[in-house]
Amino acid sequence: MKVRRYQTSDWPRLCIIHDLARMDELRAANLVEAFLPLEVAAEKEDLFDYEILVAEEDNLVLGFIAYSQDELTWLYVDPSFYRMGVGRLLTRSVLEARPGGICIEVLQGNDAALKFYKSIGFVESKVVNGKMPGNEQYLVTVHCLDYICNA
């Protein structure tokens, strides 16, 4: 498995991955009705303003991650490849690129994601309420986590 920069030819695969994995995320948070397909969410949430990396194996994109200077904003893995190290590889790639640290928000109820980030070394700093980015009619509670490099 390798990590590389996003290419426009990856778009159809990212849409499939996001839409499947996002439904899992929203189910866990009891927010299924807030689902927006990537074709809509990417524009509303400015996906392409971020750095985007993909993990691939045998020319098949298995997952993707997007991040800014200080925030990890998107991480989605094809559900067929959950718990196979895809998310961990992508996250580690970002952490190496951001030695000053980075933060992430996890929807309340998404215990699998919360456990995943804590296992990598993220530490919860607070819990906040607000509007869902890209779909502001929904109120959400998120766990804010920080990763600070100890190097």
N, C-alpha and C positions, 0 to 999 in steps of 0.2 A: 504494500500500500504506500502511495506517495501523496504528498501535499504539493499543490501548485496553485498559481494564480488563476482566478476565474477567467474564462474566455466566453465570448458571446455564444459560441456553439454549445455551451453548457446550459443555457437558459431552459430548454424544455425539460431537462433532467432536474434542474433546481425546482421547477414548478411542481413536478411530481413529488419530489422529496419533501418540500415544504408543506404541500397540501396534506399529505399523509401524516407527517410528524406533527404538524400544527394541530390537527384534530386530536391527536393523543394528548398534547399539551393542554388544549382547551377542555377536553373531557376531564382531565385530572383536576382542573380548576373550576369545574362546573360552569364553563362559559362557551359551550359549543355554539350557541346562537351568535356569538361574536366572530365566528370564522369569516375570514376573507381569503380568497385564493391569492397566491403569490402575484399573479398578474395584476391584481388590484393593490395588495399590501405593499409591494415593492415601490410603487409610486407614492402611495400615501405615507409610507414610513422612510422614504428616501434611501432605499437599499443601496443604490449605486453611488451614494455619497461616501460610502464606507469602503475600506479595503476588503476584498472578498477572496477567500481561499477555498479550494475544494480538495477533498480526499478522493483519490481514485485508485482502482485496482483493475487490471486488465481492461483499461479504457472505459470503465464504468464508474461514473461519479457516485460515491456512496453517501456523501454528506457535504455540507458547506458551512462556513463560518464567516461572519462579517464583523468588522471592528473599526473603531476610531482610535485616536491617540490615547484616550483614557477609558473607553467603554467597549466591552464585548456586547454586540447588539443582536446578533442572529447566530444560532447554532442549531442546525437541523440535520438529522441522520435518517436515511431510509430505514423505516421500521424493520425491514428484513435483515438489517445489519446492526440492530441494537446490541449493545453489550459485546461488541467485537473489537473495541478499541478505536473506532472511527472518531467519535467525539473527543476522546482523550488525545488522540494524535493531533486533531485540528486545534484543540485548546492549547496544547503544549506549544504548537507552532506560533500561536499568537503570543503566548507568555514569553517566549524567547525573543519575539520582535518588540516587546514592550517591557523591558527590564525595570522600568520605573513603577510598574504596577498597572492594574486595570480593574474595572468594576463590572458588575453585571446585576441585572434585576431578574428575579425568578417569580413567576406567578404563585401566589398562595395556593396550595393544593397540589402543586407539581413537585411532590416529594422526591420522585426519582431524580429530577434535575437538581434539586437542592442537595440531595445526598451526593450526587455526582460532583458538583462543584466543590463541596466541602472536602471530598476525598482527594481532590487535586491540591487543596491548600487555600481555597477561598474561605474567608471568614465573614460571617454575617455581621453587618454594622447597624442595621435598623430595618424596621418594617414600616412601609408607608402606603397610604391610600391615594388614589388619583384616578385619572381617566386613562383608558387603554389607548396607547399610541396608535394612530391610524384608524381607530374605531372609537372615537371619543364619547359615544353615547353610552358606553359601558364603563362602570366604575370597577376598579380592580384594587387588590391589595398585593403588594410585591415585597419580597425579601431582597434587600440590597446587600450584596456581597462584594468584598474587596480582596484582591490578590496583591500582596506587596512582596516584591522580590527581596530576598534576604542577602543577595550577593553583595 
